[in-house]
Amino acid sequence: MAHFTVRFLKNVIGDQGKSCEVCQRTVDVDARDADEAASLAQQQFCELREIGDWSLHADRIEVQPADFPS
């Protein structure tokens, strides 16, 4: 299994009226591939926030492999 870092990102409007992207939460998971990592992270995000749908608090997710040098 590989290790992945999944970020939940939300688009917000700042004080100056400019749009920016804010990370709502980062979740680390072990999974076979990026799709499974996204699914596992979505479940964890919902449990942590006590919500049924992750998209209530984020606009998109970003899945990155977390390669740790040996």
N, C-alpha and C positions, 0 to 999 in steps of 0.2 A: 504494500500500500504506500501511496505517496502522501506527503503532507501539503496542505493548501491553506492559504490565507484568503478569506472571503470578506470583502468590504461591502457594507450597505451604504449607498450614497443617496443624498437628497439634494435637489436643486432648491436654493433659497435666494431671496432678494435681499441684498445687504443694505446698510444705512444709506449708501450713495445711489441706490436704485439699480445697482449692477447685480446680475445673476452670478452666483458662485455655487460650487458643489461642496457639500459638507458630509463628512463621514459620520454616520449615525452609530455604527458599531463595527468592530472587526471580530471575526470568528475564525479560529484555527481548527481545522478538521483533518482527519486522515481518511482518504478515500481512494478508490481505484482510478478515478479520472475526474476531470473538472466538472462534468455534469453531476456526478454523485456528490462531489464536494459542495456544489451549489445547493443541491437538495437537502443535504444534511445541515448545512449552515442556515438555510431558510427555516428548518424545523427548530433549530436551537434559538434563532432570533425570535421566532414567535413565542417560544416557551419563556424566554427571558423577559419579553415585553408583555407577556400574557395577552396576546392577540391571536386572531385566527389567520391573518393574511399579512405577510411581511411588507407588502406594498402600501400599507397604511402609513408606514413610517419611513419608507425609502422609495426612491424612484427607480433605482437600478442596483445591480450587484456587479462586483468585479472579482473574478476568481484568478488568483496568481499562485503558481507553484511556489512553495517555500523550501527552497533548496538550502540545506545546511551543509557547509563543508565538513568533511570528516577529519 
